[in-house]
Structure formats: structure tokens, C-alpha cells
Amino acid sequence: MSFRQQYNGCKTFGCANCANPDETLYRHSDRLGYPAWHCNLCGAYPPLLLNPPIIALATQTQKARQSPLFLPSCLCAQPQWQRYGLTKSASQRLQCRHCRKVVTQANAKQIATRLQPWLDSLINGVSPHELQRHLGLSNKTFNQHIAQLAELLEHYSNNIERQASKHATSHTLYTFSHTQVCRSGMRMQNNEQCSAHLWTLTTLDMNTGYVYLISDNALTETEEETEEEKQKATKDWQAISEYQLTLKEISESDESDVLIRAEKTYQKILARSQFDQLAYCEAKHAKLKLENSQRNALIRPVYAAHAHMQNLRPFLQDNHQLKLNWFLEHESFIRGAAITTYHASIRQGYLSLYYYHYSLSIEPQKPQQETENEQRTLSWWNEKWHKLTLSDKRGLHQVGLGILTPSSHITESKLRELLPQKLNWDTTFWQAFEQWLPPTYAQKLSLKRIHQWQAIYRYWHNYLSTPQPRLNVPNTCALNSIHQFVDTLNHAMLNPLEAQKAKRDK
């Protein structure tokens, strides 16, 4: 998948320049105290963005979701694989009909012998910090196995998602942030480990809780880069794209009235030196192994948001008729990343964006108040907000929806239809993850290991944590058999005729 190369431009819904990167349409401006592009059509001042950190983070996430073991490749844009005999260990070899490159597929029997005990143990409730002892593995073997399991589950999940998305007609998604801890590699003066705090974005389905993507703002060094490329990247953009803020912002989550919370959030955004300068952690938590490598660092969240949205593009591209309502955490640059990436779907009416706040109440149930709806125009951007009051056995709840792209005249009943039964998927998902992988344990783990556990937990949460998987899984897809996972991925590489022959030969 290729990524957008230019991310500057207007980000105002309804403006003819929206998402257009043509620099001749704008002019540089420092009027608001920071470098920006001024749009003459709508008067917006979107902050100047650097393109390389977005592309670097997006590419890094994409590579992490692909596996050279379970998806071998050649240099052809569209390889045509045909079977080409077996290795001595009975692994299937393939040859590309175009370039004649020969690759070897993963051996399902060998992989299952190695990884099925892992999956069985996790299903049976063995926790991550107990797993190595439970399986009786050395450090080296444990490291090899967990990397392979994370790759397999991530790749198999993506395969299921591609099939399911072709038949979906509508979705309500939710994108929100979370602070994930990991080992920073630094030692403080008192010789205690200081953890790094990753600004982590999650996108899930609001109706089922199915998690599509978890990504963060950690940029890591890659083995493929030459020393010249590393130095050039550092010199050109890394120093000014790293997270460098020193004063953490105060959360507004304790405010029970969702419209007051939205208003305070706007005030916080406007009080920044520029809109996208989010201060999510303190300086001591914003370093990642800087004493060992210049390329392992935390990048400003605005760049991570754009990279996250770029990696969700295939979910929309496979089904152009998919109707999407997308709830976003109330951050101007998350909205900007979404509208830049999906401007075509938004313009065509397939995708609507909303800011989202909710407040879970412990008040006694008062059904007669459920019909209350307050409307207000907020902020410098004059965005229309609705406060909806809902009632269930736990009490009264408030939901605040900021209308970002559809008509401001959308009815209350239509808005209520968008709301899921579970309003707090953000805290529900991450609280469960942190019970499974507690922060006190996670802060001792490397960034690589954290990403592996996240991939494994994403699979468990999506397919195994409930009686039915959170996605409409095709009947042909197994959910707890490593052998069948590998077989499915191996057959997916072949054209239909070759795949049928392979099944018959088995």
C-alpha cells in the first residue's frame, strides 16, 4: 500500500481546498505565532507539517502488520505464484511466473508444533509474565516464538478483515488515545528505570468493540537503513519532529457535563503554542533509548495520528459503498488527519466525522430525562454540538457529539441511532489490557515486546474473548488452530486454480 506523500493543506470541511496539497493555493503565515499555511478561501491556518515523519511512522506500522515469513514476496507488483516442489522438510516452494523468483512458504505442521501451546496457554488464562516459565522455554526460544506468534496473528487477522470488509454495509468507528508505558532504556540519577510513555491511538468498532488498529508515536531504527540514510533523516527532520514538551496538560475527563468538557478542551487546544502541540506526558517520560541510538525516539502525536489514518485506508478502499460514521477523540489534529486521509469518502457522503465525549453517571435512573437534548455552537471553529441524555440500569449518561462533516441540521433521532450500547469502549478495552499486562510489568519491557503483546492481545480480544468473535468471520476461517492459520495464509497466496489443486493434493 502506498501512502500519501504530502500532508499540508486546508483541513476545513466544505472548503474547496480541503485536503488539496497544492502549495500554490496557500501562503505561508506566522500570524498566529507558528508556521502555518493560510487558506485564502476559508481563512484557516493549518500548522505546517513535515511529511517525512508521517511517512516513516506509517511505513513502520505497515511493515509491522506484514510478515515476510507468512507473506513472502518478490519484486513484481502483482506476483503470480505457482507451486514449485517441496523442500526436504516438506515445506511448499513457490515460483513467481513473472520474475521466476522461488520462495518457501511457512510449514504449517512445524509452526503449529511450536506455537499451538502458546495459544492454548493464553486461551486458558496463563498471563504474559507467567508464560515463559509455564512453557519451559529459554530466553532465546521465547523471543523467537513470541515474535513469530505476533506476526502470525496479526497477518491472519488482516486476512479475515479483508474478507469481512467486502460484505459490510455500515460501521461506526471510534478512534481514541491511550498512554502505554514501556522501558525507555534510560537510568535516572537514583538508578531507577524511567519508563517511556507512548501516545497510542486505537481504532475500534463502536458496536462490537472489534479493534482494527493500535499504533503509537515511537519511531524506531530499521536494519534496512544505511548509515547515510539515518544521518540524513536525523539532520533533515527528526530533531524538529520529536516530542519535546515539558508540561503535561490537565485532563478534562473529570468534568461530568460533556458540553462544558468540550468547551474546556477547545480552550486547551487554543491555549497551545500551536493547535497540534499536545502535551501528553512529561519530559522524563518522552525519551526512548536516546543514549543508544539517534533513531529511537518519540515523535509528536500529530504525525502519529496521520500515520494511523493512513494505515486504516485499506479498510475503506476494499468497499467503496461502505457507510461509515466515525467518532473521534476531541483533538483538532486527529480530525485533521482523518479529513486529510478520507476527504474523498467524506465529500461523496460515505463517511461522517464526529467529536465524541461521554459521561457515565451513577445517578439513580430517571427515564423521563432521557429525551433531553441540548444544542450549542462552540469554539473558534463554530462547530455544532449536541448533548444527548441516555438512561439505563446504571443511571443517566451524557454523550456529546460535535458535528464535523455532515449537515448541522442532523436530527436528534438520527444521532441517537448512532450511539452503541457500550459508550466507554476506550476505558473498557485498555483497562482489560492493563489487567492482562499491568503497567508495572510493561514498564520493564522493550518497545518491541510491548508491540508483540499488543498484537497477541488484539487477536484474543477480537476473536476469543467472547462466545462469538467481534467480527463476522467467514465459516472457512478457524479461530484457535495455528495449523489452519498457516494453511489459510499459504493458500491465500495462490491463484484460485492453484489453491484448489493444493487442497486436492492434501
Disulfide bonds with the S-S distance in Angstrom:
none
